[in-house]
């Protein structure tokens, strides 16, 4: 069976990279196995693989030129079918970002800051100041009022009443983070949220 990657994504043959990416994102969100009813997962998984394969070929100028000239058979390069160069990171990054910023592909597979043993920093502070050209050129000192969180004087930040021992939270085990595991066709994913 000959695959027409352009019709799979619903774009014209002369579509530019932005159109192809937009079509892929729309279809990926519609067909992702985690977003369909349980009975439709197998069909959605196949469709998701198909649109991801089409996107992987059409987004790469070299592979797209080969496909335009020789069709899908020209891309196999001795492979027994499917696509030889397949990168799921883009698909997962798009999907996870659209689910509410659960992190990118690297956060699931050890690339996150916790996996490297780094402490998580607080949010960056952003302040808008009006400066004159003279202040910028010569330098100046400005005083800012910044609200910060402080430890509770009564409990010292552990949440227990004075004179009683703190108990470990059953939900987060005292880490302040809730981990959720989900299985999919790509393996097991763990998302961490505060």
TORTORKOL-950539 format. One record per atom (N, C-alpha, C, CB): x, y, z; residue number from 1. Coordinates in nm, 2 decimals. Glycine has a CB too. Layout:
N
     east    north       up   seq
        X        Y        Z   NUM
...
This chain:
194
     east    north       up   seq
     0.08    -0.12     0.00     1
     0.00     0.00     0.00     1
     0.09     0.12     0.00     1
    -0.10     0.00     0.12     1
     0.06     0.21    -0.09     2
     0.14     0.34    -0.10     2
     0.08     0.44     0.00     2
     0.14     0.39    -0.24     2
     0.17     0.50     0.07     3
     0.12     0.60     0.17     3
     0.14     0.74     0.11     3
     0.20     0.59     0.31     3
     0.04     0.82     0.12     4
     0.05     0.96     0.08     4
     0.06     1.05     0.20     4
    -0.07     1.01    -0.02     4
     0.18     1.08     0.24     5
     0.20     1.16     0.37     5
     0.13     1.29     0.37     5
     0.35     1.18     0.39     5
     0.12     1.35     0.25     6
     0.05     1.48     0.24     6
    -0.10     1.47     0.28     6
     0.07     1.54     0.10     6
    -0.16     1.36     0.22     7
    -0.30     1.34     0.25     7
    -0.32     1.30     0.39     7
    -0.37     1.24     0.15     7
    -0.23     1.22     0.45     8
    -0.24     1.18     0.59     8
    -0.25     1.30     0.68     8
    -0.12     1.09     0.63     8
    -0.16     1.40     0.65     9
    -0.16     1.53     0.73     9
    -0.27     1.63     0.68     9
    -0.03     1.59     0.73     9
    -0.33     1.60     0.57    10
    -0.43     1.69     0.51    10
    -0.37     1.83     0.47    10
    -0.53     1.72     0.62    10
    -0.25     1.82     0.41    11
    -0.19     1.94     0.35    11
    -0.16     1.92     0.20    11
    -0.06     1.97     0.43    11
    -0.14     2.03     0.14    12
    -0.11     2.03    -0.01    12
     0.04     2.00    -0.02    12
    -0.14     2.17    -0.07    12
     0.08     1.95    -0.14    13
     0.22     1.92    -0.17    13
     0.31     2.03    -0.16    13
     0.23     1.86    -0.31    13
     0.26     2.16    -0.18    14
     0.35     2.27    -0.17    14
     0.34     2.34    -0.03    14
     0.31     2.37    -0.27    14
     0.29     2.27     0.07    15
     0.28     2.33     0.21    15
     0.41     2.36     0.26    15
     0.20     2.23     0.30    15
     0.42     2.47     0.34    16
     0.55     2.50     0.40    16
     0.56     2.43     0.53    16
     0.56     2.65     0.42    16
     0.68     2.45     0.60    17
     0.71     2.38     0.72    17
     0.61     2.41     0.83    17
     0.85     2.41     0.77    17
     0.57     2.54     0.84    18
     0.47     2.59     0.94    18
     0.33     2.52     0.92    18
     0.46     2.74     0.94    18
     0.29     2.51     0.80    19
     0.16     2.44     0.77    19
     0.16     2.30     0.81    19
     0.12     2.46     0.63    19
     0.27     2.23     0.78    20
     0.29     2.09     0.81    20
     0.29     2.07     0.96    20
     0.42     2.03     0.75    20
     0.36     2.15     1.03    21
     0.37     2.14     1.18    21
     0.23     2.17     1.24    21
     0.47     2.24     1.24    21
     0.16     2.27     1.19    22
     0.03     2.30     1.25    22
    -0.07     2.18     1.23    22
    -0.03     2.43     1.18    22
    -0.06     2.12     1.11    23
    -0.15     2.01     1.08    23
    -0.12     1.89     1.17    23
    -0.14     1.97     0.93    23
     0.01     1.87     1.18    24
     0.06     1.76     1.27    24
     0.01     1.77     1.41    24
     0.21     1.74     1.26    24
     0.03     1.89     1.47    25
    -0.01     1.92     1.61    25
    -0.16     1.89     1.63    25
     0.03     2.06     1.65    25
    -0.24     1.95     1.53    26
    -0.38     1.93     1.54    26
    -0.42     1.78     1.54    26
    -0.45     2.00     1.42    26
    -0.37     1.71     1.44    27
    -0.40     1.56     1.43    27
    -0.34     1.48     1.55    27
    -0.35     1.51     1.30    27
    -0.23     1.52     1.59    28
    -0.17     1.44     1.71    28
    -0.25     1.46     1.83    28
    -0.02     1.49     1.73    28
    -0.31     1.58     1.85    29
    -0.39     1.59     1.97    29
    -0.52     1.52     1.96    29
    -0.42     1.74     1.99    29
    -0.58     1.51     1.83    30
    -0.70     1.44     1.81    30
    -0.69     1.29     1.82    30
    -0.76     1.48     1.67    30
    -0.57     1.24     1.78    31
    -0.56     1.09     1.77    31
    -0.47     1.03     1.87    31
    -0.50     1.06     1.63    31
    -0.42     1.11     1.97    32
    -0.33     1.05     2.07    32
    -0.41     0.95     2.15    32
    -0.27     1.16     2.16    32
    -0.35     0.83     2.17    33
    -0.42     0.72     2.24    33
    -0.46     0.76     2.38    33
    -0.33     0.60     2.25    33
    -0.40     0.85     2.45    34
    -0.44     0.88     2.58    34
    -0.55     0.98     2.58    34
    -0.32     0.95     2.65    34
    -0.60     1.02     2.47    35
    -0.71     1.12     2.46    35
    -0.84     1.06     2.40    35
    -0.67     1.24     2.38    35
    -0.84     0.93     2.38    36
    -0.96     0.87     2.32    36
    -1.02     0.77     2.42    36
    -0.92     0.80     2.19    36
    -1.14     0.73     2.39    37
    -1.21     0.63     2.47    37
    -1.13     0.49     2.47    37
    -1.35     0.61     2.43    37
    -1.15     0.41     2.57    38
    -1.07     0.29     2.58    38
    -1.09     0.20     2.46    38
    -1.12     0.21     2.71    38
    -1.21     0.19     2.40    39
    -1.24     0.10     2.29    39
    -1.17     0.15     2.16    39
    -1.38     0.09     2.27    39
    -1.13     0.28     2.16    40
    -1.08     0.33     2.03    40
    -0.92     0.34     2.04    40
    -1.13     0.47     2.01    40
    -0.86     0.30     2.15    41
    -0.72     0.32     2.17    41
    -0.63     0.25     2.06    41
    -0.68     0.26     2.30    41
    -0.67     0.13     2.02    42
    -0.59     0.06     1.92    42
    -0.59     0.13     1.78    42
    -0.64    -0.09     1.90    42
    -0.71     0.17     1.74    43
    -0.72     0.25     1.61    43
    -0.65     0.38     1.63    43
    -0.86     0.27     1.58    43
    -0.66     0.45     1.74    44
    -0.60     0.58     1.76    44
    -0.45     0.56     1.76    44
    -0.65     0.64     1.89    44
    -0.40     0.46     1.82    45
    -0.25     0.43     1.82    45
    -0.20     0.42     1.68    45
    -0.22     0.31     1.91    45
    -0.27     0.34     1.60    46
    -0.22     0.32     1.46    46
    -0.22     0.45     1.38    46
    -0.31     0.22     1.39    46
    -0.33     0.53     1.40    47
    -0.34     0.66     1.33    47
    -0.24     0.75     1.38    47
    -0.48     0.72     1.35    47
    -0.21     0.75     1.51    48
    -0.11     0.84     1.57    48
     0.03     0.81     1.51    48
    -0.10     0.83     1.72    48
     0.06     0.68     1.50    49
     0.19     0.64     1.44    49
     0.20     0.68     1.30    49
     0.20     0.48     1.45    49
     0.09     0.67     1.22    50
     0.08     0.71     1.08    50
     0.11     0.86     1.06    50
    -0.05     0.67     1.02    50
     0.04     0.94     1.14    51
     0.06     1.08     1.13    51
     0.20     1.13     1.17    51
    -0.05     1.16     1.20    51
     0.25     1.06     1.28    52
     0.38     1.09     1.32    52
     0.49     1.06     1.22    52
     0.41     1.02     1.46    52
     0.47     0.94     1.16    53
     0.56     0.90     1.05    53
     0.56     1.00     0.93    53
     0.52     0.76     0.99    53
     0.44     1.04     0.89    54
     0.42     1.14     0.79    54
     0.49     1.27     0.83    54
     0.27     1.17     0.76    54
     0.47     1.32     0.95    55
     0.53     1.44     0.99    55
     0.69     1.43     1.00    55
     0.48     1.48     1.13    55
     0.74     1.32     1.05    56
     0.88     1.30     1.06    56
     0.95     1.31     0.92    56
     0.92     1.17     1.12    56
     0.88     1.26     0.82    57
     0.94     1.27     0.68    57
     0.92     1.41     0.62    57
     0.87     1.17     0.59    57
     0.80     1.47     0.63    58
     0.78     1.59     0.57    58
     0.84     1.71     0.64    58
     0.63     1.62     0.56    58
     0.88     1.70     0.76    59
     0.94     1.82     0.83    59
     1.09     1.83     0.80    59
     0.92     1.81     0.98    59
     1.15     1.72     0.75    60
     1.29     1.71     0.72    60
     1.31     1.74     0.57    60
     1.36     1.58     0.76    60
     1.37     1.85     0.53    61
     1.38     1.88     0.39    61
     1.45     1.77     0.31    61
     1.46     2.01     0.37    61
     1.55     1.70     0.36    62
     1.61     1.60     0.28    62
     1.52     1.48     0.26    62
     1.74     1.56     0.35    62
     1.46     1.43     0.37    63
     1.37     1.32     0.36    63
     1.24     1.36     0.27    63
     1.32     1.27     0.50    63
     1.20     1.48     0.28    64
     1.08     1.52     0.20    64
     1.12     1.52     0.06    64
     1.04     1.67     0.25    64
     1.24     1.57     0.02    65
     1.28     1.57    -0.12    65
     1.29     1.42    -0.17    65
     1.42     1.64    -0.14    65
     1.34     1.33    -0.09    66
     1.35     1.19    -0.13    66
     1.21     1.13    -0.15    66
     1.43     1.11    -0.02    66
     1.12     1.16    -0.05    67
     0.98     1.12    -0.06    67
     0.91     1.17    -0.19    67
     0.90     1.16     0.06    67
     0.93     1.30    -0.21    68
     0.87     1.36    -0.33    68
     0.92     1.30    -0.46    68
     0.90     1.51    -0.33    68
     1.04     1.25    -0.46    69
     1.10     1.20    -0.58    69
     1.07     1.05    -0.60    69
     1.25     1.22    -0.58    69
     1.09     0.97    -0.49    70
     1.08     0.83    -0.50    70
     0.96     0.76    -0.42    70
     1.20     0.77    -0.45    70
     0.89     0.84    -0.34    71
     0.78     0.79    -0.26    71
     0.83     0.73    -0.13    71
     0.70     0.69    -0.34    71
     0.74     0.66    -0.06    72
     0.78     0.60     0.07    72
     0.89     0.49     0.05    72
     0.66     0.54     0.13    72
     0.89     0.42    -0.06    73
     0.99     0.32    -0.08    73
     1.13     0.38    -0.08    73
     0.96     0.25    -0.21    73
     1.15     0.50    -0.13    74
     1.28     0.56    -0.13    74
     1.33     0.60     0.01    74
     1.27     0.69    -0.21    74
     1.25     0.60     0.11    75
     1.29     0.63     0.24    75
     1.34     0.51     0.32    75
     1.18     0.70     0.31    75
     1.30     0.39     0.28    76
     1.33     0.28     0.36    76
     1.47     0.24     0.38    76
     1.26     0.16     0.31    76
     1.55     0.27     0.27    77
     1.70     0.24     0.28    77
     1.73     0.10     0.34    77
     1.76     0.35     0.36    77
     1.66     0.00     0.29    78
     1.69    -0.13     0.33    78
     1.61    -0.17     0.45    78
     1.83    -0.14     0.36    78
     1.53    -0.08     0.51    79
     1.45    -0.12     0.63    79
     1.33    -0.21     0.58    79
     1.40     0.00     0.70    79
     1.28    -0.29     0.67    80
     1.17    -0.38     0.63    80
     1.04    -0.31     0.62    80
     1.17    -0.50     0.72    80
     1.03    -0.18     0.63    81
     0.90    -0.11     0.62    81
     0.90    -0.01     0.73    81
     0.78    -0.21     0.64    81
     0.80     0.08     0.73    82
     0.80     0.18     0.83    82
     0.90     0.29     0.79    82
     0.82     0.13     0.96    82
     0.95     0.35     0.89    83
     1.05     0.46     0.87    83
     1.17     0.44     0.95    83
     0.98     0.59     0.91    83
     1.28     0.46     0.89    84
     1.41     0.43     0.95    84
     1.45     0.54     1.05    84
     1.52     0.43     0.84    84
     1.42     0.66     1.04    85
     1.46     0.77     1.13    85
     1.34     0.82     1.20    85
     1.54     0.88     1.06    85
     1.31     0.77     1.32    86
     1.19     0.81     1.39    86
     1.22     0.87     1.52    86
     1.09     0.69     1.40    86
     1.18     0.99     1.55    87
     1.21     1.06     1.67    87
     1.08     1.10     1.74    87
     1.30     1.18     1.65    87
     1.05     1.03     1.85    88
     0.92     1.06     1.92    88
     0.93     1.18     2.01    88
     0.88     0.94     2.00    88
     1.05     1.23     2.03    89
     1.06     1.34     2.13    89
     0.97     1.46     2.09    89
     1.20     1.39     2.14    89
     0.97     1.50     1.96    90
     0.89     1.61     1.92    90
     0.74     1.58     1.95    90
     0.91     1.64     1.77    90
     0.69     1.46     1.92    91
     0.55     1.43     1.94    91
     0.52     1.44     2.09    91
     0.52     1.29     1.89    91
     0.61     1.38     2.17    92
     0.58     1.38     2.32    92
     0.59     1.52     2.37    92
     0.68     1.29     2.39    92
     0.68     1.60     2.33    93
     0.69     1.74     2.38    93
     0.57     1.82     2.34    93
     0.82     1.81     2.32    93
     0.52     1.80     2.22    94
     0.40     1.87     2.18    94
     0.28     1.83     2.27    94
     0.37     1.85     2.03    94
     0.27     1.70     2.28    95
     0.15     1.64     2.36    95
     0.16     1.69     2.50    95
     0.15     1.49     2.35    95
     0.27     1.67     2.57    96
     0.29     1.71     2.71    96
     0.27     1.86     2.73    96
     0.42     1.66     2.76    96
     0.32     1.94     2.64    97
     0.30     2.08     2.66    97
     0.15     2.12     2.65    97
     0.38     2.16     2.55    97
     0.08     2.06     2.56    98
    -0.06     2.09     2.54    98
    -0.15     2.03     2.65    98
    -0.11     2.03     2.41    98
    -0.09     1.94     2.73    99
    -0.17     1.88     2.84    99
    -0.15     1.97     2.97    99
    -0.12     1.74     2.87    99
    -0.08     2.07     2.96   100
    -0.06     2.16     3.07   100
     0.08     2.18     3.12   100
    -0.15     2.12     3.18   100
     0.18     2.15     3.04   101
     0.31     2.17     3.08   101
     0.37     2.07     3.18   101
     0.33     2.31     3.14   101
     0.34     1.94     3.15   102
     0.39     1.84     3.24   102
     0.54     1.82     3.22   102
     0.32     1.71     3.22   102
     0.60     1.89     3.13   103
     0.75     1.87     3.11   103
     0.77     1.81     2.97   103
     0.81     1.79     3.22   103
     0.89     1.82     2.93   104
     0.92     1.77     2.79   104
     0.97     1.62     2.80   104
     1.03     1.85     2.73   104
     1.01     1.57     2.69   105
     1.05     1.44     2.68   105
     1.17     1.41     2.77   105
     1.10     1.41     2.53   105
     1.26     1.50     2.79   106
     1.37     1.47     2.88   106
     1.33     1.46     3.02   106
     1.48     1.58     2.86   106
     1.22     1.52     3.06   107
     1.18     1.52     3.20   107
     1.13     1.37     3.24   107
     1.07     1.62     3.23   107
     1.08     1.30     3.14   108
     1.03     1.17     3.16   108
     1.15     1.06     3.17   108
     0.94     1.12     3.06   108
     1.25     1.09     3.10   109
     1.36     0.99     3.09   109
     1.49     1.04     3.15   109
     1.38     0.96     2.94   109
     1.49     1.10     3.26   110
     1.61     1.13     3.33   110
     1.67     1.26     3.30   110
     1.70     1.03     3.31   110
     1.62     1.34     3.21   111
     1.68     1.47     3.18   111
     1.64     1.59     3.27   111
     1.66     1.50     3.04   111
     1.55     1.56     3.35   112
     1.50     1.67     3.44   112
     1.59     1.71     3.54   112
     1.37     1.63     3.50   112
     1.57     1.82     3.61   113
     1.66     1.87     3.71   113
     1.67     1.78     3.83   113
     1.61     2.01     3.75   113
     1.56     1.72     3.87   114
     1.56     1.63     3.98   114
     1.65     1.50     3.96   114
     1.42     1.58     4.02   114
     1.65     1.46     3.83   115
     1.73     1.34     3.80   115
     1.88     1.37     3.81   115
     1.70     1.29     3.66   115
     1.92     1.50     3.79   116
     2.06     1.54     3.79   116
     2.10     1.58     3.94   116
     2.08     1.65     3.70   116
     2.00     1.57     4.03   117
     2.04     1.60     4.17   117
     2.04     1.75     4.20   117
     2.17     1.54     4.20   117
     1.99     1.83     4.11   118
     1.99     1.97     4.14   118
     1.87     2.01     4.22   118
     1.98     2.05     4.00   118
     1.88     2.11     4.30   119
     1.77     2.16     4.38   119
     1.69     2.24     4.30   119
     1.82     2.24     4.51   119
     1.56     2.24     4.32   120
     1.47     2.32     4.24   120
     1.47     2.46     4.30   120
     1.32     2.26     4.24   120
     1.49     2.56     4.21   121
     1.49     2.70     4.25   121
     1.35     2.75     4.25   121
     1.58     2.78     4.16   121
     1.33     2.86     4.31   122
     1.20     2.93     4.31   122
     1.18     3.00     4.18   122
     1.19     3.03     4.43   122
     1.07     3.07     4.17   123
     1.04     3.14     4.05   123
     1.12     3.26     4.04   123
     0.89     3.18     4.04   123
     1.16     3.30     3.91   124
     1.23     3.42     3.89   124
     1.14     3.54     3.92   124
     1.28     3.43     3.74   124
     1.21     3.64     3.97   125
     1.14     3.77     4.00   125
     1.16     3.86     3.88   125
     1.18     3.84     4.13   125
     1.05     3.93     3.84   126
     1.06     4.02     3.73   126
     1.01     4.15     3.78   126
     0.98     3.97     3.60   126
     1.08     4.26     3.75   127
     1.05     4.39     3.80   127
     1.07     4.49     3.68   127
     1.13     4.44     3.92   127
     0.97     4.57     3.66   128
     0.98     4.68     3.56   128
     1.02     4.81     3.62   128
     0.84     4.69     3.48   128
     1.13     4.86     3.58   129
     1.18     4.99     3.64   129
     1.19     5.09     3.52   129
     1.31     4.97     3.71   129
     1.16     5.22     3.56   130
     1.18     5.32     3.46   130
     1.31     5.39     3.49   130
     1.06     5.43     3.47   130
     1.40     5.39     3.40   131
     1.53     5.45     3.41   131
     1.55     5.55     3.30   131
     1.64     5.34     3.41   131
     1.62     5.66     3.34   132
     1.66     5.76     3.24   132
     1.78     5.71     3.17   132
     1.68     5.90     3.31   132
     1.81     5.78     3.06   133
     1.92     5.74     2.98   133
     2.05     5.77     3.06   133
     1.93     5.82     2.85   133
     2.05     5.88     3.14   134
     2.16     5.91     3.23   134
     2.19     5.80     3.33   134
     2.14     6.05     3.29   134
     2.08     5.75     3.39   135
     2.09     5.64     3.49   135
     2.15     5.52     3.43   135
     1.96     5.61     3.56   135
     2.11     5.49     3.31   136
     2.16     5.37     3.24   136
     2.31     5.39     3.21   136
     2.08     5.34     3.11   136
     2.34     5.51     3.16   137
     2.48     5.54     3.12   137
     2.58     5.54     3.24   137
     2.49     5.67     3.04   137
     2.53     5.60     3.35   138
     2.63     5.62     3.46   138
     2.61     5.52     3.57   138
     2.61     5.76     3.52   138
     2.50     5.45     3.57   139
     2.47     5.35     3.67   139
     2.39     5.42     3.79   139
     2.60     5.29     3.73   139
     2.31     5.34     3.85   140
     2.23     5.39     3.96   140
     2.20     5.28     4.06   140
     2.10     5.46     3.91   140
     2.15     5.31     4.18   141
     2.10     5.22     4.27   141
     1.96     5.24     4.31   141
     2.19     5.22     4.40   141
     1.88     5.14     4.30   142
     1.73     5.15     4.33   142
     1.70     5.06     4.44   142
     1.65     5.13     4.20   142
     1.61     5.09     4.53   143
     1.56     5.01     4.63   143
     1.42     4.95     4.59   143
     1.54     5.08     4.77   143
     1.41     4.82     4.61   144
     1.29     4.74     4.57   144
     1.23     4.68     4.69   144
     1.32     4.64     4.46   144
     1.10     4.67     4.70   145
     1.03     4.59     4.80   145
     0.99     4.46     4.74   145
     0.91     4.67     4.86   145
     1.04     4.35     4.80   146
     1.01     4.22     4.75   146
     0.95     4.14     4.86   146
     1.14     4.15     4.70   146
     0.83     4.08     4.82   147
     0.76     3.99     4.92   147
     0.82     3.85     4.91   147
     0.61     4.00     4.90   147
     0.85     3.80     5.02   148
     0.91     3.66     5.03   148
     0.83     3.58     5.13   148
     1.06     3.66     5.06   148
     0.84     3.45     5.11   149
     0.78     3.36     5.21   149
     0.88     3.34     5.32   149
     0.74     3.22     5.14   149
     0.82     3.33     5.45   150
     0.91     3.31     5.56   150
     0.86     3.19     5.64   150
     0.91     3.44     5.65   150
     0.95     3.13     5.71   151
     0.90     3.01     5.79   151
     0.81     3.06     5.91   151
     1.03     2.94     5.85   151
     0.72     2.97     5.94   152
     0.62     3.00     6.04   152
     0.70     3.00     6.18   152
     0.51     2.89     6.04   152
     0.67     3.10     6.26   153
     0.74     3.10     6.39   153
     0.69     2.99     6.48   153
     0.72     3.24     6.45   153
     0.56     2.95     6.47   154
     0.50     2.85     6.56   154
     0.55     2.71     6.53   154
     0.35     2.86     6.55   154
     0.56     2.67     6.40   155
     0.60     2.53     6.37   155
     0.73     2.52     6.31   155
     0.49     2.47     6.28   155
     0.80     2.63     6.27   156
     0.93     2.62     6.21   156
     0.92     2.57     6.07   156
     1.02     2.54     6.29   156
     0.81     2.57     6.01   157
     0.79     2.53     5.87   157
     0.76     2.38     5.85   157
     0.92     2.56     5.80   157
     0.75     2.30     5.96   158
     0.72     2.16     5.94   158
     0.57     2.13     5.95   158
     0.79     2.08     6.05   158
     0.48     2.23     5.98   159
     0.34     2.21     5.97   159
     0.28     2.14     6.10   159
     0.31     2.13     5.86   159
     0.36     2.11     6.20   160
     0.31     2.04     6.32   160
     0.29     2.15     6.43   160
     0.40     1.93     6.36   160
     0.19     2.12     6.51   161
     0.16     2.21     6.62   161
     0.28     2.20     6.72   161
     0.03     2.17     6.70   161
     0.31     2.31     6.79   162
     0.42     2.31     6.89   162
     0.41     2.20     6.99   162
     0.43     2.45     6.96   162
     0.51     2.13     7.01   163
     0.51     2.02     7.11   163
     0.47     1.88     7.05   163
     0.43     2.05     7.22   163
     0.43     1.88     6.92   164
     0.39     1.75     6.86   164
     0.48     1.72     6.74   164
     0.24     1.76     6.81   164
     0.49     1.59     6.71   165
     0.58     1.55     6.60   165
     0.50     1.57     6.47   165
     0.62     1.41     6.62   165
     0.58     1.60     6.37   166
     0.52     1.61     6.23   166
     0.50     1.47     6.18   166
     0.61     1.69     6.14   166
     0.39     1.45     6.11   167
     0.37     1.32     6.05   167
     0.39     1.33     5.90   167
     0.22     1.27     6.07   167
     0.43     1.23     5.84   168
     0.47     1.23     5.69   168
     0.34     1.22     5.61   168
     0.56     1.11     5.66   168
     0.32     1.30     5.51   169
     0.21     1.31     5.43   169
     0.20     1.18     5.35   169
     0.21     1.43     5.33   169
     0.08     1.12     5.35   170
     0.06     0.99     5.27   170
     0.06     1.01     5.12   170
    -0.07     0.93     5.32   170
     0.03     1.13     5.08   171
     0.02     1.16     4.93   171
     0.16     1.18     4.87   171
    -0.07     1.28     4.91   171
     0.24     1.27     4.94   172
     0.37     1.30     4.88   172
     0.49     1.25     4.96   172
     0.38     1.45     4.86   172
     0.46     1.18     5.07   173
     0.57     1.13     5.15   173
     0.67     1.24     5.20   173
     0.65     1.02     5.08   173
     0.62     1.36     5.21   174
     0.70     1.47     5.27   174
     0.79     1.53     5.16   174
     0.79     1.41     5.37   174
     0.78     1.50     5.04   175
     0.86     1.56     4.93   175
     0.80     1.69     4.88   175
     0.88     1.46     4.82   175
     0.67     1.71     4.90   176
     0.61     1.82     4.84   176
     0.57     1.81     4.70   176
     0.69     1.94     4.86   176
     0.59     1.69     4.64   177
     0.56     1.66     4.50   177
     0.48     1.53     4.49   177
     0.69     1.64     4.42   177
     0.38     1.53     4.40   178
     0.30     1.42     4.38   178
     0.34     1.36     4.24   178
     0.15     1.45     4.38   178
     0.38     1.23     4.25   179
     0.42     1.16     4.12   179
     0.30     1.08     4.07   179
     0.55     1.07     4.15   179
     0.28     1.09     3.94   180
     0.17     1.01     3.88   180
     0.23     0.93     3.77   180
     0.05     1.10     3.83   180
     0.21     0.80     3.77   181
     0.26     0.72     3.66   181
     0.15     0.68     3.57   181
     0.32     0.59     3.72   181
     0.18     0.68     3.44   182
     0.08     0.64     3.34   182
     0.15     0.56     3.23   182
     0.02     0.77     3.27   182
     0.08     0.45     3.19   183
     0.14     0.36     3.09   183
     0.08     0.40     2.95   183
     0.11     0.21     3.12   183
     0.16     0.39     2.85   184
     0.11     0.42     2.72   184
     0.19     0.33     2.62   184
     0.12     0.57     2.68   184
     0.16     0.34     2.49   185
     0.23     0.26     2.40   185
     0.38     0.29     2.39   185
     0.17     0.28     2.26   185
     0.42     0.40     2.45   186
     0.56     0.44     2.45   186
     0.64     0.39     2.57   186
     0.58     0.59     2.44   186
     0.57     0.34     2.67   187
     0.63     0.30     2.80   187
     0.56     0.36     2.91   187
     0.78     0.33     2.80   187
     0.62     0.36     3.03   188
     0.57     0.42     3.15   188
     0.62     0.56     3.16   188
     0.59     0.34     3.27   188
     0.53     0.66     3.19   189
     0.57     0.80     3.20   189
     0.53     0.84     3.35   189
     0.50     0.89     3.10   189
     0.62     0.92     3.40   190
     0.59     0.97     3.54   190
     0.59     1.12     3.53   190
     0.70     0.92     3.64   190
     0.48     1.18     3.58   191
     0.48     1.33     3.59   191
     0.48     1.37     3.73   191
     0.34     1.38     3.52   191
     0.55     1.48     3.75   192
     0.57     1.53     3.89   192
     0.50     1.67     3.90   192
     0.72     1.54     3.93   192
     0.42     1.68     4.00   193
     0.35     1.81     4.02   193
     0.36     1.85     4.16   193
     0.20     1.81     3.97   193
     0.35     1.98     4.19   194
     0.36     2.02     4.33   194
     0.24     1.98     4.41   194
     0.38     2.17     4.34   194
